[in-house]
Amino acid sequence: MMNKTDLIQQVSMDTGISKSKAGEVIESFLKGIEDALAKDEEVVILGFGSFSVVDRAPRAGRHPQTGKPMHIPATRQARFKPGKNLKELVK
């Protein structure tokens, strides 16, 4: 499993920049995606995928321990849809 620290190290090695600079780049990249999603904008990275916000309607569900019916309220969720190149790479 790769975490953010591993990603920063990978970017640093691939680009030849310091780990602190690579960390700033990764943080800025993630903040840009967060800011766009907060404004309900879609983020599309060609060849990789797209990030968007979806509305989930309220629905009925069941409590997993008791089995009793319960109400699940409407929510907004971030969604990632992989692009064609990423899908092919993972296959």
N, C-alpha and C positions, 0 to 999 in steps of 0.2 A: 504494500500500500504506500502510495506517495502522499505526503502531507505538504503543507505550505513551505516548511523549511527545506524539504527535499527539492521542491520546485524552484525555490530561490537559488539553491546550490546548483541545480541543473542549468538555469538561465545564466548564472554567473560563469559556469564552465563553458557553455556554448558560445557566449558572447565576449568573454574576456573582460567583463566589467567586474567590479568588486561586489561582494555579497551584499553590502549595505545599499549600493546603487540598484542591484537587482531586486532587493527587497522593496525599495521605493517604487520601482517600475511595476512590480506585481501588485503592491498595495494600490497604486494609482489605477491600474487596470481594473481591479475588483471594485474600487470605489466608483469608477465610471459606469460599470454595469449596475451597481446598486442604485446610483443616482438616476439612471435612465429608467429602471424598473419602478422606482418610487414615483416617477412622473408618468407612469403607465405607458412608457415607450418600449418598443421592441428593440433588442440588440441582435444584429445579425453579423456573424463572422463567417464570411464565405469559406467553404471547405471544412468548417469546423461544426457550426450549428447556430441555433438562435435561442435567445432567452426572451421570455415573455411572461406577462401576468395573466392568469386566468381566474375567472369567478366560478366558484363552486356553489351550487344551489343548496339550500337546506335540505336535509333528508332524514329519514328514519333509520335508526340503527339498533343494534343490540349491545348491551353491556357484556363484555367478553367473559367476565367472571360469573355474573348472575343470570345472564341470558334475558334480562328484562329489557323491553323496548325503551329506547331513549331518543331524544331529538338531537341531531347534529346540526348546529347553526351554519349559515352561509359563511364562506371564507374566501379570501383572495390568496392565491398561491403563485409562487414563481415556478416557471416550468422551463425545462431545457429540452430542445428537440435537436438531436444530432443531425449534422449535414450528411450528404451523400458520401463524401470522402471518409468521414469518421466512421460511418456505418460499414463501409467496405473494409477499412483497416481493422475493425473489431471482429469482423467475420472471420 
